[in-house]
């Protein structure tokens, strides 16, 4: 029985491998017609070379996860495709403390590399201090290489992207993407030029259909203040592969910005409801507004020391009773990424001391910090101080 199970497993594994190889071959055929040859002569067979050149195209367009996936596909077609290993190394971090680029470079058979590949290997192996000089030397040896010339482009010289697009028009999708930022920032001229920015992004998308250009178009729309357009494009970028997507954080930011008015009203209501739970000493209601993962720190209007709000402290008996309490003028200010909000407001009312029956007029100003969590908005800090009247008693 075990032999039968093993034989079926081995047969299924063989079939799956054939399906995978067939899919990769089909993909290689589809991209071969319009493939951008970043490296004409690679250390790979013909089909793997077509795939790895497309992987380099994804790499240049800052779609590193897709580049790594394609490089691994090239290695399935040709396990001796050293250029694919260069792509994997290039996508990895070169951080000296935790990055894996150095170890990935060590796994490459340098003797099998072609001339351009070896120059790329040298660039990847260089330190941050020697990088620019290493790139210049490589370009001097191979001045017509689009790959090596791409390494010379930089945000320190926005014209370098225009130069690259002029010299290597077939490889300039990433260059046009970066030029869009230059126009939107006003680096080409005296002021931002959003029309030219969108034209550049459009050119980029006609040459390479990928999520990063859509992410860039969304960011440029946000720079212009058009968050509806930003949300629309970011959603398209996110739709490429939603699971663990690098485009998700900005998608949330744009969504919250578009719905800022409603979100402001929601937070104002949350602050009022949280305060009512405090007055009523309703612990279950109060728990709705605080996080289980982060303790609420509070500074009372009695001007005593800050403290952590615990369940025990929440349920402590007070030496006074509220007669009335009102919050007003609640102003909401969001962090740039819309993940945190600072609320400022005023409160007024009066309370009666339990031991003397003295009625005390209450008037304070206050602030509260709320953060967005997976279970909704939660308050993590509050601070109160007397303002034209008394705070609560010590």
TORDO-769798 format. One line per field, with one value per residue (C-alpha): residue in three letters; residue number from 0; chain; x, y, z. Coordinates in steps of 0.1 Angstrom, whole numbers. Layout:
% residues N
marro = ALA,...
gukol = NUM,...
zagu = A,...
x = X,...
y = Y,...
z = Z,...
This chain:
% residues 394
marro = UNK,UNK,UNK,UNK,UNK,UNK,UNK,UNK,UNK,UNK,UNK,UNK,UNK,UNK,UNK,UNK,UNK,UNK,UNK,UNK,UNK,UNK,UNK,UNK,UNK,UNK,UNK,UNK,UNK,UNK,UNK,UNK,UNK,UNK,UNK,UNK,UNK,UNK,UNK,UNK,UNK,UNK,UNK,UNK,UNK,UNK,UNK,UNK,UNK,UNK,UNK,UNK,UNK,UNK,UNK,UNK,UNK,UNK,UNK,UNK,UNK,UNK,UNK,UNK,UNK,UNK,UNK,UNK,UNK,UNK,UNK,UNK,UNK,UNK,UNK,UNK,UNK,UNK,UNK,UNK,UNK,UNK,UNK,UNK,UNK,UNK,UNK,UNK,UNK,UNK,UNK,UNK,UNK,UNK,UNK,UNK,UNK,UNK,UNK,UNK,UNK,UNK,UNK,UNK,UNK,UNK,UNK,UNK,UNK,UNK,UNK,UNK,UNK,UNK,UNK,UNK,UNK,UNK,UNK,UNK,UNK,UNK,UNK,UNK,UNK,UNK,UNK,UNK,UNK,UNK,UNK,UNK,UNK,UNK,UNK,UNK,UNK,UNK,UNK,UNK,UNK,UNK,UNK,UNK,UNK,UNK,UNK,UNK,UNK,UNK,UNK,UNK,UNK,UNK,UNK,UNK,UNK,UNK,UNK,UNK,UNK,UNK,UNK,UNK,UNK,UNK,UNK,UNK,UNK,UNK,UNK,UNK,UNK,UNK,UNK,UNK,UNK,UNK,UNK,UNK,UNK,UNK,UNK,UNK,UNK,UNK,UNK,UNK,UNK,UNK,UNK,UNK,UNK,UNK,UNK,UNK,UNK,UNK,UNK,UNK,UNK,UNK,UNK,UNK,UNK,UNK,UNK,UNK,UNK,UNK,UNK,UNK,UNK,UNK,UNK,UNK,UNK,UNK,UNK,UNK,UNK,UNK,UNK,UNK,UNK,UNK,UNK,UNK,UNK,UNK,UNK,UNK,UNK,UNK,UNK,UNK,UNK,UNK,UNK,UNK,UNK,UNK,UNK,UNK,UNK,UNK,UNK,UNK,UNK,UNK,UNK,UNK,UNK,UNK,UNK,UNK,UNK,UNK,UNK,UNK,UNK,UNK,UNK,UNK,UNK,UNK,UNK,UNK,UNK,UNK,UNK,UNK,UNK,UNK,UNK,UNK,UNK,UNK,UNK,UNK,UNK,UNK,UNK,UNK,UNK,UNK,UNK,UNK,UNK,UNK,UNK,UNK,UNK,UNK,UNK,UNK,UNK,UNK,UNK,UNK,UNK,UNK,UNK,UNK,UNK,UNK,UNK,UNK,UNK,UNK,UNK,UNK,UNK,UNK,UNK,UNK,UNK,UNK,UNK,UNK,UNK,UNK,UNK,UNK,UNK,UNK,UNK,UNK,UNK,UNK,UNK,UNK,UNK,UNK,UNK,UNK,UNK,UNK,UNK,UNK,UNK,UNK,UNK,UNK,UNK,UNK,UNK,UNK,UNK,UNK,UNK,UNK,UNK,UNK,UNK,UNK,UNK,UNK,UNK,UNK,UNK,UNK,UNK,UNK,UNK,UNK,UNK,UNK,UNK,UNK,UNK,UNK,UNK,UNK,UNK,UNK,UNK,UNK,UNK,UNK,UNK,UNK,UNK,UNK,UNK,UNK,UNK,UNK,UNK,UNK,UNK,UNK,UNK,UNK
gukol = 0,1,2,3,4,5,6,7,8,9,10,11,12,13,14,15,16,17,18,19,20,21,22,23,24,25,26,27,28,29,30,31,32,33,34,35,36,37,38,39,40,41,42,43,44,45,46,47,48,49,50,51,52,53,54,55,56,57,58,59,60,61,62,63,64,65,66,67,68,69,70,71,72,73,74,75,76,77,78,79,80,81,82,83,84,85,86,87,88,89,90,91,92,93,94,95,96,97,98,99,100,101,102,103,104,105,106,107,108,109,110,111,112,113,114,115,116,117,118,119,120,121,122,123,124,125,126,127,128,129,130,131,132,133,134,135,136,137,138,139,140,141,142,143,144,145,146,147,148,149,150,151,152,153,154,155,156,157,158,159,160,161,162,163,164,165,166,167,168,169,170,171,172,173,174,175,176,177,178,179,180,181,182,183,184,185,186,187,188,189,190,191,192,193,194,195,196,197,198,199,200,201,202,203,204,205,206,207,208,209,210,211,212,213,214,215,216,217,218,219,220,221,222,223,224,225,226,227,228,229,230,231,232,233,234,235,236,237,238,239,240,241,242,243,244,245,246,247,248,249,250,251,252,253,254,255,256,257,258,259,260,261,262,263,264,265,266,267,268,269,270,271,272,273,274,275,276,277,278,279,280,281,282,283,284,285,286,287,288,289,290,291,292,293,294,295,296,297,298,299,300,301,302,303,304,305,306,307,308,309,310,311,312,313,314,315,316,317,318,319,320,321,322,323,324,325,326,327,328,329,330,331,332,333,334,335,336,337,338,339,340,341,342,343,344,345,346,347,348,349,350,351,352,353,354,355,356,357,358,359,360,361,362,363,364,365,366,367,368,369,370,371,372,373,374,375,376,377,378,379,380,381,382,383,384,385,386,387,388,389,390,391,392,393
zagu = A,A,A,A,A,A,A,A,A,A,A,A,A,A,A,A,A,A,A,A,A,A,A,A,A,A,A,A,A,A,A,A,A,A,A,A,A,A,A,A,A,A,A,A,A,A,A,A,A,A,A,A,A,A,A,A,A,A,A,A,A,A,A,A,A,A,A,A,A,A,A,A,A,A,A,A,A,A,A,A,A,A,A,A,A,A,A,A,A,A,A,A,A,A,A,A,A,A,A,A,A,A,A,A,A,A,A,A,A,A,A,A,A,A,A,A,A,A,A,A,A,A,A,A,A,A,A,A,A,A,A,A,A,A,A,A,A,A,A,A,A,A,A,A,A,A,A,A,A,A,A,A,A,A,A,A,A,A,A,A,A,A,A,A,A,A,A,A,A,A,A,A,A,A,A,A,A,A,A,A,A,A,A,A,A,A,A,A,A,A,A,A,A,A,A,A,A,A,A,A,A,A,A,A,A,A,A,A,A,A,A,A,A,A,A,A,A,A,A,A,A,A,A,A,A,A,A,A,A,A,A,A,A,A,A,A,A,A,A,A,A,A,A,A,A,A,A,A,A,A,A,A,A,A,A,A,A,A,A,A,A,A,A,A,A,A,A,A,A,A,A,A,A,A,A,A,A,A,A,A,A,A,A,A,A,A,A,A,A,A,A,A,A,A,A,A,A,A,A,A,A,A,A,A,A,A,A,A,A,A,A,A,A,A,A,A,A,A,A,A,A,A,A,A,A,A,A,A,A,A,A,A,A,A,A,A,A,A,A,A,A,A,A,A,A,A,A,A,A,A,A,A,A,A,A,A,A,A,A,A,A,A,A,A,A,A,A,A,A,A,A,A,A,A,A,A,A,A,A,A,A,A,A,A,A,A,A,A,A,A,A,A,A,A
x = 0,28,45,13,9,46,42,11,29,59,36,16,49,61,28,29,65,55,26,49,74,47,33,68,74,41,50,84,68,43,71,96,80,83,109,133,168,187,214,217,240,233,246,211,195,172,139,155,172,139,124,154,154,118,127,153,126,104,135,141,104,108,85,111,88,77,113,124,95,104,141,131,110,140,160,133,138,176,191,225,210,235,219,187,208,220,184,177,208,200,165,180,192,228,226,258,240,211,210,214,228,264,256,235,263,286,263,269,293,313,332,300,289,290,309,279,268,302,302,268,282,310,285,264,295,307,303,280,311,325,292,293,329,323,293,313,341,316,299,333,339,304,290,260,247,212,215,248,236,204,226,239,204,197,173,202,201,166,179,197,163,156,191,185,151,167,196,176,140,131,141,128,95,111,128,94,80,107,104,67,79,103,75,51,78,87,123,117,109,99,67,49,36,10,-1,35,37,6,19,51,32,11,43,56,24,24,59,55,21,28,15,43,34,-2,11,31,1,-19,9,11,-27,-24,4,-21,-48,-70,-75,-104,-80,-53,-77,-88,-52,-40,-68,-57,-21,-34,-56,-25,-19,-38,-22,5,5,31,4,-21,-9,-13,-46,-59,-45,-62,-95,-95,-86,-115,-138,-122,-154,-172,-142,-140,-176,-170,-141,-160,-188,-163,-148,-183,-193,-160,-165,-200,-187,-163,-191,-213,-183,-195,-165,-178,-187,-154,-135,-149,-127,-94,-69,-60,-25,-17,-24,-42,-21,-41,-34,-64,-76,-66,-31,-18,8,1,-11,-21,-58,-65,-98,-93,-86,-115,-139,-126,-152,-148,-153,-178,-209,-214,-245,-238,-209,-207,-179,-178,-157,-141,-114,-98,-63,-49,-14,-2,-8,-43,-34,-35,-58,-53,-86,-87,-118,-133,-155,-178,-203,-205,-202,-211,-186,-198,-186,-196,-224,-205,-213,-183,-183,-161,-143,-114,-95,-84,-67,-68,-48,-66,-49,-63,-62,-74,-105,-112,-101,-88,-78,-42,-37,-58,-48,-70,-63,-84,-95,-115,-128,-120,-109,-118,-107,-76
y = 0,24,17,26,58,67,59,80,109,106,105,135,154,146,158,190,197,192,216,242,238,241,273,288,279,294,326,327,325,353,377,369,391,423,414,442,427,443,417,404,375,358,326,311,291,309,306,313,343,357,352,367,398,403,398,426,448,442,448,482,491,484,453,432,404,398,400,373,351,353,347,315,305,310,287,260,262,264,255,269,303,324,356,347,343,379,391,373,389,423,422,412,438,447,457,445,434,414,416,384,399,390,353,351,365,338,312,324,307,337,317,311,347,367,400,422,398,399,437,436,411,436,464,444,434,469,489,519,541,526,521,552,547,510,519,545,519,494,519,529,492,486,520,506,484,496,478,494,528,525,522,557,573,591,613,636,644,642,649,615,598,620,611,574,575,593,568,536,542,505,502,534,525,529,562,576,566,585,615,617,624,650,669,666,679,708,695,701,738,764,747,713,702,675,672,662,639,620,619,603,577,569,563,541,520,515,500,480,471,467,478,502,527,527,532,562,576,573,591,619,623,626,652,672,667,644,616,601,595,583,558,545,539,525,500,488,484,465,443,427,405,416,392,409,436,464,487,481,508,537,522,526,561,572,555,573,606,603,595,620,639,607,595,628,625,589,599,627,603,578,604,614,577,569,598,587,552,568,588,557,535,511,488,467,498,514,483,491,522,510,485,452,456,491,506,539,566,594,627,639,675,672,677,646,624,605,569,538,532,497,480,483,520,525,510,529,549,586,612,632,627,643,665,672,670,682,679,706,719,686,692,662,663,632,620,621,584,587,560,583,611,638,652,685,696,714,702,719,709,706,680,676,665,635,646,682,684,713,720,727,743,722,736,720,717,683,662,625,603,576,550,528,491,459,461,498,531,530,557,554,587,614,646,670,704,731,759,788,766,736,702,670,668,649
z = 0,9,-24,-42,-23,-30,-67,-70,-52,-75,-105,-94,-86,-121,-137,-116,-127,-164,-159,-143,-171,-197,-180,-179,-215,-226,-206,-222,-256,-248,-236,-264,-290,-270,-245,-235,-238,-209,-214,-250,-241,-208,-191,-197,-225,-249,-230,-196,-211,-222,-188,-169,-191,-182,-146,-149,-164,-133,-111,-128,-122,-85,-86,-68,-56,-92,-104,-79,-89,-126,-118,-100,-130,-152,-129,-134,-171,-168,-134,-147,-154,-133,-145,-126,-95,-101,-101,-69,-53,-66,-51,-17,9,10,47,63,95,82,44,24,-8,0,6,-25,-46,-31,-46,-81,-104,-116,-142,-160,-162,-195,-197,-188,-161,-146,-146,-129,-103,-96,-91,-68,-48,-43,-11,-8,-8,-40,-59,-81,-91,-99,-121,-140,-146,-158,-182,-196,-205,-219,-228,-248,-220,-209,-177,-166,-177,-157,-126,-132,-130,-97,-79,-73,-111,-124,-159,-158,-164,-194,-207,-202,-220,-249,-252,-244,-254,-254,-218,-204,-187,-153,-164,-175,-141,-123,-147,-136,-101,-114,-131,-101,-78,-100,-107,-144,-144,-119,-106,-105,-139,-133,-169,-180,-149,-160,-196,-184,-163,-194,-214,-186,-186,-224,-221,-189,-175,-138,-104,-95,-122,-110,-74,-88,-106,-73,-54,-79,-78,-40,-45,-66,-40,-60,-36,-55,-84,-60,-45,-79,-91,-58,-59,-93,-81,-50,-72,-89,-59,-27,-3,17,-9,-6,-20,8,33,9,-3,33,36,4,14,48,32,7,37,60,68,79,98,117,127,138,160,176,184,198,221,234,239,257,281,288,297,321,338,341,351,325,320,292,272,280,266,232,230,243,229,245,231,243,277,278,296,312,329,348,353,390,376,394,378,346,351,332,331,344,350,387,385,362,387,418,436,433,460,439,417,383,379,342,318,282,255,229,200,192,166,148,132,114,109,72,68,84,110,140,151,178,191,210,228,258,286,310,337,375,402,439,465,485,519,518,492,477,441,420,385,361,330,312,280,268,241,232,208,188,166,139,147,132,155,149,163,199,224,237,255,271,289,308,324,341,318,332,361,383,372,391,428,437
